Amino acid sequence: MTLPPLTRPTNAPTRTSATPTGLLPRRPQPRIAVVGGSLTGCTTALLLLHAGFDHVAIYEAAPDAMPRGGGLIGLEHPALDILDRLGIDQSEFVAYESETVWQVTVRARQPIHTTRQLYPGRNTTWTLLHTALTTRLPAGVLHTGRRVAALDVRNGQPVLTFGDGSREIADVVVFADGRASTGRRLLDPHRTLRYAGYTAHRGQTTTPDTPLRDFLRLEPSGCQYNVAPIPGGLDWTFYLTCSPTDYAHHFGAPPQRRTFALPHHVGPAAHAHVDEQAARLLPAPHAATVHATTIRMAAPVMDIDPPTRMAWPVGRGWAVLLGDALAPVRPHTARGANNGIEQAAGLTTALTQHHRHGADLPAALHAWQRRHLPTVVTAIQQGAAIVAHLGLGGTATSGRTPSGRAIPSTRAARREIR
Ligand SMILES: Cc1cc2nc3c(=O)[nH]c(=O)nc-3n(C[C@H](O)[C@H](O)[C@H](O)COP(=O)(O)OP(=O)(O)OC[C@H]3O[C@@H](n4cnc5c(N)ncnc54)[C@H](O)[C@@H]3O)c2cc1C
């Protein structure tokens, strides 16, 4: 991929010249504002703090940092290694150490073919990981109830404006504000979300005596059902084709507006519909699990055009997009949280090399983009390919990704993704 070089803002300070000893003087600490306090935002802030940046603040729109409906998340070795380096013991956020994924083809509600694959990573949950991250944030870093509404330049300085009209100055703004990102709308407005025509219905049971220890994927035709153990029960995801009208009927708003349906958005019609589909498509024990689940959520599967950049000069400062703010990828790729964590580590490296060793910041950010963009682009393209054989959202016959690219063979995509 060839990227245009990132140009330095015209009035930005130039590289500090070397001192007589050949060492670069320590630069003033930049003010770094992280927008979004979920997995990507909290990981970014912790990595920056560990690297010695003192002025790091997270602005999170939600009124508190409590779980907001996240479920099972598979983290690959690079992301696990980054968390290791933050001193977070894996036992804190990995409750079951299994690497096994059972892939089961189902017809007429009966398993007809089973294969075992190994996932190069471990499963966690949003809640376990988010708790492990936020408990390590020093007091005063995470500011909840602060929704960023705008980013402007005043006297050459990036300034964030919040929903209540208050403002904060920053030198670097890291947008980690998720799939409906305000940062993406401001910095890269042409890349809007498109509904892929199917929805991930999720549930968490309270059945602590479950014998399941591995990740189990069932594939009846036209849908997919994943289930795995979590502390205190099971976490399941049931992917079903769903028209935008039905989505709005089930969850109270269209998919582009309700990019996550939290438990209180899941009405009786959604509940009944998922139960009916489970009874029609899944083997009886799994249909019973779905039926017995009271805590339910949903996420519409969204597509977006691949990003071509991750950093923008804003006055004398910079703004960047990370994680789902940069590009939400289809959940089947199991790459969203991995992408955010890996990008956060790369960004920390670029800012550290600039701050500590005087590296040219535009060049460092350009190299960071160059390393991370291909992974995101690949995940976007593979997302549609992985489910093409199921026909979810009507992709079975099109042979094209939402951007019109030919879908690579499912077998090839599966080789790379669990
Ligand atoms: C069914 C399903 C299964 C998945 N499985 C996996 C998996 O196995 N592996 C994997 O890597 N990924 C997986 N993912 C994807 C993963 O969950 C996401 O990519 C990840 O949680 C995104 O984290 P984030 O911090 O970038 O964004 P989010 O978690 O969306 O967080 C964004 C935060 O920003 C806040 N915010 C939003 N707007 C503003 C604003 N204007 N001002 C301030 N704050 C704001 C929000 O309140 C939120 O807290 C899955 C997703 C789904 C739906």
Ligand as a Chemical Component Dictionary entry (heavy atoms), coordinates in Angstrom:
data_LIG
# 
_chem_comp.id                   LIG 
_chem_comp.type                 NON-POLYMER 
_chem_comp.pdbx_formal_charge   0 
_chem_comp.three_letter_code    LIG 
# 
loop_
_chem_comp_atom.comp_id 
_chem_comp_atom.atom_id 
_chem_comp_atom.alt_atom_id 
_chem_comp_atom.type_symbol 
_chem_comp_atom.charge 
_chem_comp_atom.model_Cartn_x 
_chem_comp_atom.model_Cartn_y 
_chem_comp_atom.model_Cartn_z 
_chem_comp_atom.pdbx_ordinal 
LIG C1  C1  C 0 -20.436 -10.239 18.615 1  
LIG C2  C2  C 0 -19.060 -9.642  18.661 2  
LIG C3  C3  C 0 -17.957 -10.481 18.867 3  
LIG C4  C4  C 0 -16.654 -9.949  18.847 4  
LIG N1  N1  N 0 -15.586 -10.779 19.022 5  
LIG C5  C5  C 0 -14.338 -10.279 18.989 6  
LIG C6  C6  C 0 -13.195 -11.135 19.170 7  
LIG O1  O1  O 0 -13.330 -12.334 19.377 8  
LIG N2  N2  N 0 -11.956 -10.556 19.085 9  
LIG C7  C7  C 0 -11.783 -9.238  18.854 10 
LIG O2  O2  O 0 -10.631 -8.772  18.792 11 
LIG N3  N3  N 0 -12.836 -8.404  18.687 12 
LIG C8  C8  C 0 -14.111 -8.897  18.761 13 
LIG N4  N4  N 0 -15.168 -8.057  18.613 14 
LIG C9  C9  C 0 -14.930 -6.626  18.366 15 
LIG C10 C10 C 0 -14.609 -5.890  19.655 16 
LIG O3  O3  O 0 -15.616 -6.117  20.608 17 
LIG C11 C11 C 0 -14.507 -4.418  19.319 18 
LIG O4  O4  O 0 -13.679 -4.237  18.212 19 
LIG C12 C12 C 0 -13.913 -3.650  20.484 20 
LIG O5  O5  O 0 -14.671 -3.820  21.656 21 
LIG C13 C13 C 0 -13.841 -2.179  20.119 22 
LIG O6  O6  O 0 -13.277 -1.487  21.188 23 
LIG P1  P1  P 0 -13.094 0.093   21.096 24 
LIG O7  O7  O 0 -12.564 0.492   22.414 25 
LIG O8  O8  O 0 -12.330 0.438   19.869 26 
LIG O9  O9  O 0 -14.566 0.639   20.870 27 
LIG P2  P2  P 0 -15.839 0.550   21.829 28 
LIG O10 O10 O 0 -15.764 -0.644  22.702 29 
LIG O11 O11 O 0 -17.046 0.706   20.967 30 
LIG O12 O12 O 0 -15.687 1.810   22.766 31 
LIG C14 C14 C 0 -15.890 3.116   22.355 32 
LIG C15 C15 C 0 -16.078 3.951   23.613 33 
LIG O13 O13 O 0 -16.137 5.316   23.235 34 
LIG C16 C16 C 0 -17.198 5.940   23.931 35 
LIG N5  N5  N 0 -17.636 7.066   23.103 36 
LIG C17 C17 C 0 -18.326 7.010   21.951 37 
LIG N6  N6  N 0 -18.507 8.239   21.454 38 
LIG C18 C18 C 0 -17.917 9.094   22.318 39 
LIG C19 C19 C 0 -17.742 10.513  22.348 40 
LIG N7  N7  N 0 -18.231 11.287  21.371 41 
LIG N8  N8  N 0 -17.080 11.073  23.396 42 
LIG C20 C20 C 0 -16.563 10.275  24.390 43 
LIG N9  N9  N 0 -16.703 8.927   24.395 44 
LIG C21 C21 C 0 -17.348 8.349   23.375 45 
LIG C22 C22 C 0 -18.239 4.839   24.088 46 
LIG O14 O14 O 0 -19.143 5.113   25.147 47 
LIG C23 C23 C 0 -17.365 3.629   24.349 48 
LIG O15 O15 O 0 -17.082 3.459   25.712 49 
LIG C24 C24 C 0 -16.468 -8.563  18.633 50 
LIG C25 C25 C 0 -17.584 -7.713  18.463 51 
LIG C26 C26 C 0 -18.861 -8.244  18.483 52 
LIG C27 C27 C 0 -20.027 -7.335  18.284 53 
# 
loop_
_chem_comp_bond.comp_id 
_chem_comp_bond.atom_id_1 
_chem_comp_bond.atom_id_2 
_chem_comp_bond.value_order 
_chem_comp_bond.pdbx_ordinal 
LIG C1  C2  SING 1  
LIG C2  C3  SING 2  
LIG C2  C26 DOUB 3  
LIG C3  C4  DOUB 4  
LIG C4  N1  SING 5  
LIG C4  C24 SING 6  
LIG N1  C5  DOUB 7  
LIG C5  C6  SING 8  
LIG C5  C8  SING 9  
LIG C6  O1  DOUB 10 
LIG C6  N2  SING 11 
LIG N2  C7  SING 12 
LIG C7  O2  DOUB 13 
LIG C7  N3  SING 14 
LIG N3  C8  DOUB 15 
LIG C8  N4  SING 16 
LIG N4  C9  SING 17 
LIG N4  C24 SING 18 
LIG C9  C10 SING 19 
LIG C10 O3  SING 20 
LIG C10 C11 SING 21 
LIG C11 O4  SING 22 
LIG C11 C12 SING 23 
LIG C12 O5  SING 24 
LIG C12 C13 SING 25 
LIG C13 O6  SING 26 
LIG O6  P1  SING 27 
LIG P1  O7  DOUB 28 
LIG P1  O8  SING 29 
LIG P1  O9  SING 30 
LIG O9  P2  SING 31 
LIG P2  O10 DOUB 32 
LIG P2  O11 SING 33 
LIG P2  O12 SING 34 
LIG O12 C14 SING 35 
LIG C14 C15 SING 36 
LIG C15 O13 SING 37 
LIG C15 C23 SING 38 
LIG O13 C16 SING 39 
LIG C16 N5  SING 40 
LIG C16 C22 SING 41 
LIG N5  C17 SING 42 
LIG N5  C21 SING 43 
LIG C17 N6  DOUB 44 
LIG N6  C18 SING 45 
LIG C18 C19 SING 46 
LIG C18 C21 DOUB 47 
LIG C19 N7  SING 48 
LIG C19 N8  DOUB 49 
LIG N8  C20 SING 50 
LIG C20 N9  DOUB 51 
LIG N9  C21 SING 52 
LIG C22 O14 SING 53 
LIG C22 C23 SING 54 
LIG C23 O15 SING 55 
LIG C24 C25 DOUB 56 
LIG C25 C26 SING 57 
LIG C26 C27 SING 58 
# 
